[in-house]
Amino acid sequence: MKGFTLFELLIAIMLTAVIGTVMFKTWDTAVKSGEKATQAVEGRERERIVFGIMDNDMAAIQHPDAENSSLPRISKEPILPDEGFYKMMGRKKESGLPRGESVLLSFSTSSSIRQDGRFMGAPVCVEYRLVRQSADRYGLKRRERGMCGVSGDFPWDETMLMDNLQTAKMELVFEDGAELETWQPADLDNMPSAIKFSFRKVGMAEEMEVYFPLFARSEEIGWEEKAL
């Protein structure tokens, strides 16, 4: 019987290897495409949740009277107990922030994301902090504590909302279109109409801007004081 020659066997082996390589590359490409699609969907879903948290925070934000309220006004400073608390406790007042952190926005709100069922005494103090994760990457951290306006050393709950940020900032937006990136709490005689959050993540070609409307002024929803 006539069999296969060595040359024919070599050709058959080469064809099998080529077909196998093509099939593997096709399968590998399909798997990687599926992973990228899943990551993209998960990333968008996470952003949707984060923006929902921020929207709730801003919708329930407090704009206290600076003279008659102990609640913090919208600021870029960390929320700390007053000097009287440190004096009473015989402790040195805290100063500055942990290395690599900066406050993008701090305020009081009635919104809380605590999930463990513990009571969070409203209103709630909230800080959004930018945290350095590497030489050119940052994370957005949300901190909250209850009993806002009461001077005390209350524990903070922290949640990392976003990572792999290259830039991030928060600005106040007013009805006349003016935007403020830096301000002093005493400058806020009028309530801003929205907070603008601008950020760019690793891999994004352009900076993204998201606007979060603030709670309506009391006179706009009929809560103005009336003489009895």
C-alpha positions, 0 to 999 in steps of 0.5 A: 500500500502506498502511504504518505510521504514525509513531505506530505506529512510535514505539509499536513502538520503545518496546515493544522498548526496554521488553522489552530493558530488562526482559531486560537487568535479568533477565540482570544480576540472574541474573549478580550472583546467580551471582557472589554465590553463587560468592563465598559458596562461595569464602568458606566454602571459604577459612574451612574451609581456615583452620579446618583449619590452626588445628585442626592447629596446636592439635592438635599444640601443645606445653606445655613445662615452663617450667623444663626447656625452651626452647620458648615457652609459650602466650602473647600475646607475640611470640617473640623470641631471648633476651638472650644471643643479642643480646649474642653478636651485638652487636645491640640487642634488639628491642622491641614490634611493627610499627605496627598489629600485635598478637599474638593467640596464640603457641606451639610446635607440630609443625604446619607449612604450608610448601609449598615443600619446604624443611625446617622443623625441628620443633618450629615457632614459630607466631604469630597476629597481628592486622594493621590494614588500614584504620581499622576492618578487620583481617587475621589473619596466621599466622607460623611458623619452624622450630627453635623453642626454639633462640635465633637470628634464623631467617626467618619465613614469613607467610600472611594467613589472613583479612581484612575482620575487624572484631573478633578475639580468642583465649582459653584454655578450661579443663575447668572451663569457665573462659576466659582472654583475658589471662594470663601464661605462668607462670600455665599450670600446667594445660594448657587444653583448647581455644582459642576463636577469636572473630571478626566479619567485615564484613557479619556481624550477630553474632560467630562463635565456633570452638573448637579442642581442644588435644592431650591431656595426656601422662598422658591418653594414657599417656605419663606417666613410669614408674620403671624 
